[in-house]
Amino acid sequence: MEINVNFLENLRLEAKFDDFTVVTDQPIRYKGDGSAPSPFDYFLASSALCAAYFVRVYCLARNIPTENIRLSQNNIVDPENRYNQIFQIQVELPDGLSDKDREGILRSIDRCTVKKVVQTGPEFKIETVENLNEDSQAMLMGHADSDTSTFILGKDLPLEQTISNMTEILANLGMKIEIASWRNIVPNVWSLHIRDAASPMCFTNGKGASKESALASALGEFIERLNCNFFYNDQYFGEDIANAEFVHYPNEKWFKPGLNDELPADILDDYCLSIYNADGELRGSHLIDTNSGNTERGICSIPYVRQSDGETVYFPSNLIENLFLSNGMSAGNNLHEAQVQCLSEIFERAVKRQIIEQEIVLPDVPQAVLDKYPGIVAGINGLEEQGFPVVVKDASLGGQFPVMCVTLMNPRTGGVFASFGAHPSFEVALERSLTELLQGRSFEGLNDVPKPTFNSAAVSEPENFVEHFIDSTGVISWRFFSKRYDYDFCEWDFSGSNEEESDCLFGILQDLGKESYVAVFDNLGATACRILVPDYSEVYPVEDLIWDNTNKALLFREDILNIHALDDEQLVALYERLEDSELEHYTDIKTLIGIEFDENTVWGQLTILELKILICLAIGELEEASELVGAFLQYNDNTVERGLFYQAINTVLEIALDDELELEDYIVNLRRMFGEELMSNVVASVNSELTFYGLTKTSMKLEGLDRHQKLIESYKKLHAARAALSQV
């Protein structure tokens, strides 16, 4: 994690990381002002808080209340060496707690991350650099032996060379990549989380049978998502990029809708239109891209090559981001390698969807077959030894598709987690199923998996597939575990060279009657591609283009960002648009308008419901505000401070709307209850003297929105590189 430090007045310091700011000072006896804890005090507190966190996680997993659990830490200093200290952590546990849970809580404290890092002994490297922002690479791993060449199935270059190549590409783009976490909870199953230190919203996860393969996986995913603009899906790029020579790619084209909002003639093809405009309801305005919001410019479209005949077809960027998410994107050492990964991912998700929605019963993989892969068996045994039964199934549907499934059961919670993996090699597909199962997860994280069901409607519901797509935590059917298999086991093999495998996978799509479209992105130094298979690889339903399109942001973005500058008439119009949209009250404003607000601010927590309350207060519609505040308090998921604000608002509104009540009679005790400052803001809000309390002023210039600005700065690096390369 990158922590940037600023020097404040006197001895005060400010550390900034992610969306947080920590201020330190020194005691007055050390010439400080005593206004904040010292850096060492934070260090001491971190181990106590970390210990308490692990206690909390243990208790939450077992429904043990923590109200009567107390934890304290004292540090005992060696009088002869002040750097030699004992951290004494004491826990007070309530009567009635079983000996097993008492021991379990103590073991959980022993897992404290701060404690383990201190005990291991971190190494400090101190150096000067010419420019912090140009020091483009954080340390990803220790330097690999230059003479080592580790090849794995499916990769045409050694892992060491792949990692080196991708690291150099990211460094050249000015991306400072850091590792946020590693996981290796069972043998031969590694995962990690990496991110851009300057823009932590840009992150990926990697998985593999070794730490090197997991790192290569994470870096490859990072590069694929840069090339395909996935990090910036749904996000507003700002006015500069929206009006630049190009917004997404130098080879994009813009098409104007017809006079009556008809679709332009030069986007998509007849095959795609039969899928995306089957009922003739799709309009040009549905395809304006969210990122630029430039309605005057038209529909931004990206060229894809139709695989059946090599013709170029232009796909609206908005259609892609609405329906496909990250499905079918990959980077590789060459195009065939990238295509194999893309197509494998597409089959994994399409077959998984078919199996889950149709409640298909898959055959178990015989133990004799599993024994051919001892590394994978060691990982499975590691899970079994921790009390998690594992079922390994052939998901190829009788040898039609290169897909495998590893399913974990959690007897403690009754939950089930079905993980799928795909690749032309049986072994690689099986390994991917297992590593996907544990990617970024601890044993405690496996307590959150849902319970299976016999409710077919719950299994086939579209949102269930979205959950499976995002992190494989959707619901599966109990029928999945029946011994009455719908297919016989098949020890399939589609493997060959990457070129042969790519041809084979495209051939399967052709046999299914599916057309595929490919875009290649190789101008940043890496080979990446994206493959779209209409009516097969979408994540969201086609109807979302009309009924739940992300570009609904364009109806609200400008007015919401300019909310403080709107007059009453404009506020009424905004309120009516929110009403007419029939959007869920608990939709986040940041999701609605595509702006990354700091999560620790009122903007970051703001929902449509709260915004409507604030509008009503601003325009003096107190009765409507009162009704909405009642709903807010009933289902409030906001901060304690914001909840108290609306509790006080609710009380003052009830007084204001009752002819027999006078605020003067209650104000003294209301101030005693809620405090002088809060009540002053509440009364001023109800009187429309203070509008949009808690929302800092901003505009379409995005001033003050540091988190979103970081995201835009990240995209500008990419945009500048594309612009420069397009001139070569």
Salt bridges, closest charged atoms under 4 A:
GLU2 OE2 - LYS176 NZ 2.74
GLU9 OE2 - ARG12 NE 2.50
ASP18 OD1 - ARG195 NH1 3.21
ASP19 OD2 - ARG707 NH1 2.57
GLU92 OE1 - ARG70 NH1 3.25
GLU103 OE2 - ARG107 NH1 3.01
ASP110 OD1 - LYS115 NZ 2.80
GLU178 OE2 - ARG195 NE 2.77
GLU212 OE2 - LYS211 NZ 3.60
GLU221 OE2 - ARG225 NH2 3.77
GLU239 OE1 - LYS701 NZ 2.92
ASP269 OD2 - ARG306 NH1 2.92
ASP289 OD2 - HIS248 NE2 3.20
ASP309 OD2 - ARG306 NH2 2.76
GLU337 OE2 - LYS155 NZ 3.61
GLU345 OE1 - ARG349 NH1 3.14
GLU357 OE2 - ARG353 NE 3.04
GLU359 OE2 - ARG479 NH1 2.86
ASP364 OD1 - LYS393 NZ 2.81
ASP364 OD2 - LYS483 NZ 2.69
GLU436 OE1 - LYS207 NZ 3.36
GLU444 OE2 - ARG111 NH1 2.42
GLU491 OE2 - LYS372 NZ 2.68
ASP535 OD2 - LYS514 NZ 3.29
ASP548 OD1 - LYS552 NZ 3.03
ASP559 OD2 - ARG577 NH2 2.63
GLU579 OE2 - LYS612 NZ 2.22
GLU596 OE1 - ARG707 NE 3.02
GLU599 OE2 - LYS590 NZ 3.88
GLU610 OE2 - ARG642 NE 2.54
GLU676 OE1 - ARG671 NE 3.66
GLU713 OE2 - LYS716 NZ 3.85
